[in-house]
Amino acid sequence: MIEARIPGYGNLRLAHLVMDYNGTLAVDGERLPGVRRCLAALSDKLDIHVITADTFGKAAAGLSGAACKLTVLEPGDQSAAKRDFVRSLGASETVAIGNGRNDRLMLREAALGIAVILGEGAAAETVMAADIVCDSIPAALELLIHPLRLTATLRS
């Protein structure tokens, strides 16, 4: 569990982390440097899930040995599927990280939504649905490793 009391924003009690894979943890299907280290640092505090369309078919290999659970989505309304996944965990205790248009609903639904802008960019709708925007996945995950950074960013 990660807790943060943020003046003017509210109190966060986070038990779950839900992330996209491509464009968030990976670019062109290749896991980015620093991801495994950050996931290991968070694994004793959060239940970590990666939910993806797996565009490049490399998510399982890229996450092999990582401290997370992988869900590959079927074709269809993936935006709603990701949102519903967050709801099933308990949105009020979930932080979501993503970049694609199909991530916007899960970021909006989660107690804390973080958009990342990497090599493939980020959908404008997703950025607007986020509470925080980061320029790398290690920076996004380190907000959770060091929760006072959340306070510094979100307080009013």
Backbone as CSV, one residue per row, in Angstrom:
resi,resn,N_x,N_y,N_z,CA_x,CA_y,CA_z,C_x,C_y,C_z
1,MET,0.846,-1.178,0.000,0.000,0.000,0.000,0.891,1.241,0.000
2,ILE,0.514,2.210,-0.813,1.189,3.509,-0.835,0.158,4.545,-0.407
3,GLU,0.541,5.357,0.558,-0.361,6.403,1.037,0.287,7.762,0.843
4,ALA,-0.544,8.724,0.448,-0.082,10.104,0.308,-1.215,11.038,0.697
5,ARG,-0.917,11.964,1.582,-1.874,13.014,1.966,-1.457,14.265,1.206
6,ILE,-2.342,14.710,0.314,-1.984,15.797,-0.592,-2.926,16.981,-0.351
7,PRO,-2.406,18.047,0.266,-3.248,19.214,0.555,-3.932,19.757,-0.701
8,GLY,-5.234,19.945,-0.594,-6.000,20.489,-1.706,-6.348,19.481,-2.785
9,TYR,-5.817,18.281,-2.689,-6.088,17.229,-3.675,-6.841,16.075,-3.029
10,GLY,-6.375,15.634,-1.875,-7.005,14.527,-1.162,-5.987,13.514,-0.706
11,ASN,-6.490,12.433,-0.149,-5.637,11.364,0.352,-5.683,10.187,-0.609
12,LEU,-4.526,9.667,-0.924,-4.420,8.483,-1.782,-4.019,7.288,-0.937
13,ARG,-4.719,6.179,-1.137,-4.366,4.871,-0.549,-4.352,3.899,-1.718
14,LEU,-3.197,3.653,-2.259,-3.053,2.880,-3.490,-2.580,1.463,-3.192
15,ALA,-3.323,0.491,-3.716,-2.976,-0.915,-3.549,-2.661,-1.589,-4.885
16,HIS,-3.089,-0.976,-5.999,-2.951,-1.592,-7.326,-2.318,-0.614,-8.306
17,LEU,-1.481,-1.145,-9.174,-0.895,-0.401,-10.279,-1.275,-1.119,-11.562
18,VAL,-1.906,-0.386,-12.489,-2.300,-0.941,-13.782,-1.624,-0.114,-14.866
19,MET,-0.928,-0.797,-15.774,-0.198,-0.106,-16.839,-0.431,-0.752,-18.187
20,ASP,-0.321,0.070,-19.191,-0.254,-0.366,-20.579,1.178,-0.884,-20.821
21,TYR,1.383,-1.590,-21.921,2.743,-2.053,-22.235,3.379,-1.187,-23.322
22,ASN,2.875,-1.269,-24.559,3.494,-0.539,-25.670,3.242,0.954,-25.552
23,GLY,4.319,1.715,-25.642,4.239,3.161,-25.502,4.320,3.620,-24.065
24,THR,4.243,2.678,-23.127,4.294,3.009,-21.699,5.517,2.350,-21.051
25,LEU,5.573,1.026,-21.095,6.718,0.283,-20.566,7.708,-0.102,-21.659
26,ALA,7.279,0.043,-22.906,8.084,-0.398,-24.045,7.866,0.534,-25.229
27,VAL,8.841,0.563,-26.119,8.706,1.242,-27.404,9.013,0.209,-28.476
28,ASP,8.144,0.111,-29.459,8.245,-0.900,-30.520,8.332,-2.313,-29.943
29,GLY,7.675,-2.523,-28.804,7.621,-3.836,-28.175,8.807,-4.170,-27.297
30,GLU,9.802,-3.301,-27.258,11.015,-3.558,-26.475,10.937,-2.824,-25.135
31,ARG,11.010,-3.598,-24.038,10.952,-3.015,-22.701,12.045,-1.962,-22.524
32,LEU,11.682,-0.865,-21.887,12.603,0.248,-21.699,13.516,0.037,-20.489
33,PRO,14.704,0.629,-20.517,15.621,0.543,-19.377,14.976,1.139,-18.119
34,GLY,15.250,0.525,-17.001,14.764,1.013,-15.723,13.434,0.428,-15.278
35,VAL,12.706,-0.207,-16.202,11.381,-0.739,-15.875,11.471,-1.850,-14.840
36,ARG,12.313,-2.837,-15.079,12.418,-3.984,-14.164,12.812,-3.529,-12.753
37,ARG,13.767,-2.609,-12.654,14.216,-2.093,-11.356,13.064,-1.413,-10.615
38,CYS,12.314,-0.587,-11.315,11.201,0.126,-10.676,10.082,-0.829,-10.269
39,LEU,9.770,-1.802,-11.109,8.724,-2.769,-10.757,9.130,-3.576,-9.530
40,ALA,10.399,-3.944,-9.460,10.878,-4.687,-8.293,10.750,-3.839,-7.028
41,ALA,11.049,-2.551,-7.129,10.961,-1.670,-5.967,9.527,-1.469,-5.501
42,LEU,8.572,-1.593,-6.409,7.153,-1.383,-6.066,6.412,-2.667,-5.727
43,SER,6.986,-3.812,-6.026,6.258,-5.079,-5.923,5.826,-5.439,-4.508
44,ASP,6.502,-4.928,-3.501,6.083,-5.226,-2.128,5.040,-4.239,-1.615
45,LYS,4.756,-3.194,-2.399,3.782,-2.175,-1.988,2.492,-2.222,-2.801
46,LEU,2.581,-2.666,-4.048,1.438,-2.641,-4.952,1.273,-3.976,-5.673
47,ASP,0.027,-4.311,-5.975,-0.296,-5.428,-6.853,-0.181,-4.875,-8.272
48,ILE,0.779,-5.362,-9.052,1.121,-4.752,-10.340,0.543,-5.563,-11.498
49,HIS,-0.180,-4.856,-12.385,-0.814,-5.462,-13.556,-0.407,-4.707,-14.820
50,VAL,-0.132,-5.448,-15.872,0.067,-4.874,-17.203,-1.065,-5.405,-18.071
51,ILE,-1.828,-4.487,-18.655,-2.959,-4.856,-19.500,-2.736,-4.201,-20.860
52,THR,-2.714,-5.018,-21.903,-2.245,-4.533,-23.198,-2.937,-5.220,-24.363
53,ALA,-2.969,-4.534,-25.485,-3.383,-5.142,-26.744,-2.224,-5.929,-27.348
54,ASP,-1.012,-5.703,-26.843,0.214,-6.379,-27.271,0.426,-6.254,-28.777
55,THR,0.429,-5.028,-29.252,0.546,-4.711,-30.675,1.687,-5.446,-31.360
56,PHE,2.835,-5.549,-30.705,4.013,-6.161,-31.317,4.208,-7.622,-30.928
57,GLY,3.339,-8.141,-30.046,3.440,-9.533,-29.629,4.654,-9.841,-28.769
58,LYS,5.191,-8.844,-28.080,6.420,-9.030,-27.315,6.252,-8.810,-25.814
59,ALA,5.028,-8.577,-25.351,4.829,-8.229,-23.940,5.272,-9.343,-22.996
60,ALA,4.894,-10.587,-23.277,5.254,-11.697,-22.382,6.764,-11.835,-22.263
61,ALA,7.458,-11.770,-23.375,8.917,-11.875,-23.339,9.536,-10.665,-22.649
62,GLY,9.006,-9.490,-22.924,9.543,-8.269,-22.339,9.346,-8.183,-20.836
63,LEU,8.310,-8.862,-20.334,8.021,-8.824,-18.897,8.442,-10.094,-18.170
64,SER,9.072,-11.024,-18.880,9.507,-12.265,-18.268,10.377,-11.980,-17.044
65,GLY,9.985,-12.564,-15.914,10.733,-12.385,-14.682,10.420,-11.097,-13.940
66,ALA,9.599,-10.245,-14.525,9.237,-8.989,-13.857,8.141,-9.247,-12.833
67,ALA,8.086,-8.408,-11.830,7.127,-8.559,-10.736,5.778,-7.962,-11.120
68,CYS,5.059,-8.646,-12.040,3.753,-8.151,-12.477,2.944,-9.282,-13.096
69,LYS,1.637,-9.012,-13.253,0.734,-9.942,-13.912,0.353,-9.349,-15.254
70,LEU,0.423,-10.150,-16.309,0.140,-9.695,-17.671,-1.235,-10.162,-18.119
71,THR,-2.014,-9.232,-18.691,-3.287,-9.547,-19.326,-3.242,-9.009,-20.743
72,VAL,-3.420,-9.888,-21.735,-3.491,-9.470,-23.132,-4.959,-9.406,-23.519
73,LEU,-5.372,-8.257,-24.002,-6.775,-8.018,-24.344,-7.147,-8.609,-25.692
74,GLU,-8.374,-9.055,-25.776,-8.940,-9.490,-27.052,-9.280,-8.252,-27.878
75,PRO,-9.379,-8.407,-29.206,-9.834,-7.270,-30.022,-11.235,-6.845,-29.587
76,GLY,-11.522,-5.587,-29.789,-12.820,-5.042,-29.393,-12.618,-3.700,-28.724
77,ASP,-13.513,-3.335,-27.851,-13.441,-2.047,-27.170,-12.432,-2.133,-26.031
78,GLN,-11.181,-1.924,-26.351,-10.112,-2.052,-25.367,-10.131,-0.919,-24.348
79,SER,-10.618,0.238,-24.732,-10.748,1.342,-23.774,-11.654,0.939,-22.624
80,ALA,-12.819,0.403,-22.960,-13.775,-0.031,-21.932,-13.218,-1.208,-21.138
81,ALA,-12.510,-2.116,-21.801,-11.940,-3.280,-21.105,-10.918,-2.834,-20.060
82,LYS,-10.087,-1.864,-20.406,-9.102,-1.366,-19.439,-9.791,-0.645,-18.283
83,ARG,-10.785,0.169,-18.595,-11.548,0.854,-17.534,-12.202,-0.160,-16.608
84,ASP,-12.838,-1.182,-17.198,-13.519,-2.199,-16.400,-12.534,-2.995,-15.552
85,PHE,-11.329,-3.205,-16.047,-10.292,-3.894,-15.279,-9.950,-3.082,-14.028
86,VAL,-9.770,-1.774,-14.199,-9.493,-0.892,-13.063,-10.650,-0.943,-12.069
87,ARG,-11.865,-0.902,-12.571,-13.041,-0.987,-11.690,-13.051,-2.299,-10.915
88,SER,-12.689,-3.395,-11.570,-12.723,-4.708,-10.908,-11.731,-4.795,-9.752
89,LEU,-10.645,-4.063,-9.839,-9.645,-4.052,-8.769,-10.073,-3.139,-7.622
90,GLY,-10.856,-2.133,-7.962,-11.231,-1.081,-7.008,-10.555,0.214,-7.423
91,ALA,-11.240,0.990,-8.226,-10.651,2.203,-8.801,-10.114,3.163,-7.747
92,SER,-10.761,3.218,-6.587,-10.340,4.166,-5.550,-8.989,3.811,-4.931
93,GLU,-8.491,2.605,-5.209,-7.188,2.175,-4.693,-6.207,1.850,-5.818
94,THR,-6.475,2.396,-7.016,-5.674,2.040,-8.186,-5.026,3.262,-8.814
95,VAL,-3.762,3.107,-9.185,-3.064,4.079,-10.019,-2.906,3.437,-11.390
96,ALA,-3.168,4.222,-12.450,-3.061,3.715,-13.819,-2.068,4.571,-14.591
97,ILE,-1.272,3.904,-15.429,-0.278,4.599,-16.256,-0.451,4.143,-17.698
98,GLY,-0.506,5.104,-18.619,-0.640,4.758,-20.031,-0.339,5.943,-20.920
99,ASN,-0.424,5.708,-22.220,-0.157,6.763,-23.198,-1.155,6.777,-24.348
100,GLY,-1.729,5.623,-24.679,-2.555,5.526,-25.878,-3.990,5.966,-25.652
101,ARG,-4.677,6.194,-26.748,-6.081,6.596,-26.667,-6.899,5.552,-25.922
102,ASN,-6.534,4.271,-26.059,-7.280,3.226,-25.357,-6.957,3.170,-23.859
103,ASP,-6.098,4.057,-23.377,-5.781,4.145,-21.941,-6.558,5.261,-21.238
104,ARG,-7.195,6.128,-21.997,-7.792,7.331,-21.419,-8.847,7.027,-20.359
105,LEU,-9.687,6.026,-20.581,-10.751,5.731,-19.636,-10.208,5.142,-18.333
106,MET,-9.162,4.325,-18.407,-8.605,3.768,-17.167,-7.902,4.850,-16.362
107,LEU,-7.248,5.811,-17.030,-6.616,6.906,-16.304,-7.661,7.770,-15.619
108,ARG,-8.755,8.016,-16.307,-9.834,8.823,-15.730,-10.500,8.101,-14.564
109,GLU,-10.657,6.780,-14.665,-11.350,5.982,-13.646,-10.525,5.797,-12.379
110,ALA,-9.222,5.672,-12.531,-8.335,5.367,-11.402,-8.256,6.547,-10.427
111,ALA,-7.914,6.242,-9.184,-7.716,7.286,-8.179,-6.606,8.237,-8.610
112,LEU,-5.606,7.707,-9.322,-4.505,8.507,-9.830,-4.181,8.025,-11.237
113,GLY,-4.204,8.932,-12.190,-3.879,8.606,-13.576,-2.610,9.330,-13.993
114,ILE,-1.680,8.579,-14.559,-0.409,9.146,-15.012,-0.245,8.832,-16.495
115,ALA,-0.065,9.873,-17.296,0.230,9.689,-18.712,1.735,9.806,-18.911
116,VAL,2.270,8.994,-19.813,3.680,9.095,-20.173,3.776,9.415,-21.655
117,ILE,4.738,10.251,-21.983,4.965,10.626,-23.379,6.351,10.128,-23.754
118,LEU,6.380,9.057,-24.530,7.631,8.431,-24.940,7.792,8.522,-26.455
119,GLY,8.490,7.564,-27.034,8.805,7.571,-28.451,7.625,7.574,-29.386
120,GLU,6.514,6.964,-28.994,5.347,6.965,-29.884,4.350,8.056,-29.517
121,GLY,4.731,8.922,-28.588,3.864,10.030,-28.196,2.771,9.578,-27.253
122,ALA,1.786,10.445,-27.067,0.636,10.151,-26.219,-0.588,10.797,-26.838
123,ALA,-1.711,10.123,-26.749,-2.955,10.664,-27.269,-3.366,11.868,-26.425
124,ALA,-3.801,12.922,-27.085,-4.193,14.143,-26.370,-5.303,13.863,-25.365
125,GLU,-6.258,13.017,-25.720,-7.350,12.678,-24.797,-6.819,11.995,-23.533
126,THR,-5.798,11.205,-23.682,-5.210,10.500,-22.544,-4.458,11.467,-21.649
127,VAL,-3.706,12.370,-22.248,-3.005,13.389,-21.473,-4.005,14.217,-20.680
128,MET,-5.125,14.571,-21.300,-6.143,15.379,-20.614,-6.848,14.599,-19.502
129,ALA,-6.876,13.278,-19.590,-7.514,12.448,-18.556,-6.592,12.203,-17.366
130,ALA,-5.312,12.499,-17.521,-4.316,12.211,-16.488,-4.283,13.286,-15.407
131,ASP,-3.860,12.862,-14.214,-3.588,13.795,-13.129,-2.170,14.349,-13.241
132,ILE,-1.266,13.524,-13.769,0.145,13.879,-13.919,0.614,13.389,-15.281
133,VAL,1.550,14.112,-15.889,2.168,13.699,-17.142,3.674,13.630,-16.925
134,CYS,4.294,12.508,-17.341,5.741,12.305,-17.192,6.377,12.056,-18.549
135,ASP,7.687,12.324,-18.623,8.410,12.145,-19.882,9.197,10.837,-19.949
136,SER,9.029,9.983,-18.941,9.657,8.657,-18.988,8.914,7.735,-18.031
137,ILE,9.010,6.447,-18.269,8.355,5.503,-17.366,9.099,5.421,-16.030
138,PRO,10.432,5.475,-15.986,11.054,5.516,-14.661,10.589,6.725,-13.840
139,ALA,10.436,7.885,-14.469,9.964,9.071,-13.736,8.560,8.836,-13.186
140,ALA,7.692,8.215,-13.962,6.323,7.931,-13.502,6.336,6.947,-12.345
141,LEU,7.091,5.876,-12.468,7.139,4.865,-11.411,7.832,5.387,-10.154
142,GLU,8.813,6.254,-10.324,9.504,6.818,-9.169,8.613,7.771,-8.378
143,LEU,7.555,8.305,-8.991,6.563,9.068,-8.224,5.945,8.191,-7.146
144,LEU,5.786,6.909,-7.458,5.191,5.959,-6.513,6.219,5.439,-5.518
145,ILE,7.456,5.301,-5.957,8.534,4.872,-5.063,8.807,5.958,-4.024
146,HIS,8.681,7.217,-4.445,8.922,8.381,-3.575,7.647,9.222,-3.542
147,PRO,6.626,8.834,-2.762,5.306,9.481,-2.825,5.271,10.966,-2.473
148,LEU,6.283,11.489,-1.815,6.297,12.937,-1.573,6.385,13.716,-2.885
149,ARG,6.860,13.071,-3.936,6.858,13.709,-5.257,5.431,13.937,-5.739
150,LEU,4.521,13.019,-5.383,3.103,13.210,-5.716,2.568,14.456,-5.026
151,THR,2.923,14.606,-3.760,2.483,15.775,-2.998,3.018,17.056,-3.644
152,ALA,4.282,17.049,-4.007,4.895,18.238,-4.598,4.207,18.628,-5.909
153,THR,3.772,17.638,-6.670,3.153,17.897,-7.968,1.678,18.242,-7.866
154,LEU,0.942,17.582,-6.988,-0.516,17.688,-6.978,-1.103,18.655,-5.956
155,ARG,-0.331,19.084,-4.971,-0.932,19.959,-3.941,-1.343,21.294,-4.567
156,SER,-2.318,21.931,-3.893,-2.750,23.239,-4.388,-2.246,24.336,-3.481
